[in-house]
């Protein structure tokens, strides 16, 4: 197995942060009677594109008891494509623990490794590559990068936004999208509670 580094990440908090952010986005798109694929949540798979300069796909099972995520810092990728190609191959062949791969299921990792990043590549020309990855196994949450490098390669979005709580997530969302509907918060909360099973 490739070298790995432990991260201080609360899986349940991460799970809730992903659901909350996507719920805000879903309420926003409903406000405009529109559809966009820059963010989605379906069957425990959270996908987002070019949010704070990061693309990502996180796959959860059992409300975060098992998860793996891949991230792409767009600016870093554009300057280091060859290095990212080699790293992507390593992540999916050796870095993510075999038990984690088994618990998530091959279809989930296929979604992460091929469907999302390959489709995004075809549309954007950035290539089906990632800059970092992280996952949970019975011993904790780990990455193929040390915490500082993880943050630099896209993980800062995870630690500084998705794990920062609803207020920080809401603030980022307002900066990006500026929702206007008077009942926006109420609709976003209803979507969140339905998804999270409150």
C-alpha positions in Angstrom: 0.0 0.0 0.0 1.2 3.5 -0.8 2.2 5.9 2.0 -0.7 7.5 3.8 -1.2 10.3 6.3 -3.8 10.7 9.0 -6.2 13.7 8.8 -8.3 15.2 11.6 -11.7 14.9 9.9 -15.0 14.0 11.5 -16.8 11.8 9.0 -20.3 12.6 10.3 -19.7 16.3 10.2 -18.3 16.0 6.7 -21.3 14.0 5.6 -23.7 16.7 7.0 -21.7 19.5 5.4 -21.9 17.9 2.0 -25.6 17.4 2.3 -26.2 20.9 3.5 -24.2 22.6 0.7 -26.0 20.5 -1.9 -29.4 21.3 -0.3 -28.6 25.1 -0.6 -27.8 24.6 -4.2 -30.9 22.5 -4.9 -33.1 25.2 -3.3 -31.3 27.9 -5.3 -31.9 26.1 -8.6 -35.6 25.5 -7.8 -35.8 29.3 -7.2 -34.8 29.8 -10.8 -36.7 26.9 -12.2 -33.4 25.6 -13.7 -31.1 22.6 -13.6 -27.3 22.6 -13.4 -24.9 19.8 -12.9 -22.2 21.7 -11.1 -23.3 20.1 -7.8 -25.3 17.0 -7.0 -26.1 14.5 -4.2 -27.5 11.1 -5.1 -27.4 7.8 -3.2 -24.5 9.0 -1.0 -22.4 10.4 -3.9 -21.6 14.2 -3.7 -20.2 15.7 -6.8 -19.2 19.4 -7.3 -17.4 21.3 -10.0 -15.2 24.4 -9.8 -16.3 25.6 -6.4 -13.6 27.8 -4.9 -11.3 26.5 -7.6 -11.9 22.8 -6.7 -13.7 19.9 -8.4 -14.5 16.9 -6.2 -16.4 13.6 -5.8 -17.1 12.1 -2.4 -18.8 8.7 -1.9 -20.4 7.9 1.5 -21.9 4.7 2.9 -23.8 4.4 6.1 -23.9 8.2 6.8 -20.2 8.5 6.6 -19.1 5.4 8.4 -17.3 4.6 5.2 -16.3 7.2 2.6 -13.7 8.1 0.0 -13.2 11.3 -1.8 -11.1 12.6 -4.7 -10.4 16.3 -5.3 -8.8 18.3 -8.1 -7.3 21.7 -7.4 -7.9 23.2 -10.9 -5.0 25.7 -10.8 -2.5 23.1 -9.6 -3.7 20.5 -12.2 -3.3 23.0 -15.0 0.4 23.5 -14.1 1.2 19.9 -13.2 -0.8 17.6 -15.6 1.8 14.9 -16.0 2.4 14.6 -12.2 -1.3 14.4 -11.7 -1.7 11.6 -14.2 0.8 9.5 -12.4 -0.7 10.3 -9.0 -4.2 9.4 -10.1 -3.1 6.0 -11.2 -1.4 5.5 -7.8 -4.5 6.6 -5.8 -6.8 4.1 -7.4 -4.4 1.2 -7.7 -2.6 1.4 -4.3 -3.4 4.3 -2.1 -7.1 3.7 -1.2 -7.2 0.7 1.2 -8.6 -2.5 -0.2 -11.1 -2.8 2.6 -12.4 0.7 1.9 -12.8 -0.2 -1.8 -14.7 -3.2 -0.8 -17.0 -1.4 1.6 -17.8 1.4 -0.9 -18.3 -1.0 -3.7 -16.7 -1.1 -7.2 -19.5 1.0 -8.7 -18.8 3.9 -6.4 -15.1 3.9 -7.1 -15.8 3.5 -10.8 -18.0 6.6 -10.6 -15.2 8.5 -8.9 -12.4 7.3 -11.1 -14.0 7.1 -14.5 -17.5 8.5 -14.9 -17.2 11.9 -13.2 -13.7 12.8 -14.0 -13.7 11.4 -17.5 -16.9 13.2 -18.4 -15.6 16.4 -16.8 -12.4 16.0 -18.8 -14.2 15.6 -22.1 -16.2 18.8 -21.5 -13.4 20.9 -20.0 -10.2 19.5 -21.5 -8.6 19.3 -18.0 -8.2 15.5 -18.1 -9.6 12.8 -15.9 -7.1 13.5 -13.1 -7.1 14.3 -9.4 -4.7 16.1 -7.2 -5.4 14.5 -3.9 -7.6 11.8 -2.3 -8.8 10.9 1.2 -10.8 8.0 2.8 -12.0 6.5 6.0 -10.9 3.1 7.2 -11.3 1.4 10.6 -8.2 3.2 11.9 -9.2 6.7 11.0 -9.3 9.1 8.0 -6.3 9.2 5.8 -4.9 10.8 2.7 -2.1 10.1 0.2 -0.8 13.6 1.1 0.3 15.0 4.5 -2.2 17.5 5.9 -0.5 20.6 4.6 -0.2 19.2 1.1 -3.7 17.9 1.2 -5.0 21.4 2.0 -2.9 22.9 -0.9 -4.1 20.3 -3.4 -7.9 20.8 -2.8 -8.4 19.7 0.7 -8.7 23.2 2.1 -12.2 23.3 0.7 -13.1 20.2 2.8 -11.4 21.4 6.0 -12.2 25.1 5.8 -15.8 24.9 4.3 -17.5 21.5 4.5 -16.3 20.9 8.0 -16.7 24.5 9.2 -20.5 24.2 10.0 -23.6 25.6 8.4 -22.9 29.3 8.9 -19.6 29.1 7.0 -21.1 27.0 4.3 -24.0 29.4 4.0 -21.6 32.3 3.7 -19.6 30.7 0.9 -22.9 29.9 -0.9 -24.1 33.5 -0.7 -20.8 34.8 -2.1 -21.0 32.4 -5.0 -24.8 32.4 -5.9 -26.6 35.3 -4.0 -30.0 33.6 -3.5 -32.9 36.1 -3.5 -36.1 34.3 -2.7 -37.7 35.2 0.7 -38.3 31.6 1.6 -34.9 30.3 0.4 -33.7 29.3 3.9 -36.9 27.5 4.7 -36.9 25.5 1.5 -33.2 24.7 1.8 -33.7 23.5 5.4 -36.6 21.2 4.3 -34.5 19.7 1.5 -31.6 19.2 4.0 -33.8 17.5 6.6 -35.4 15.2 4.0 -32.0 14.1 2.7 -30.3 13.7 6.1 -33.3 11.9 7.6 -33.8 14.3 10.5 
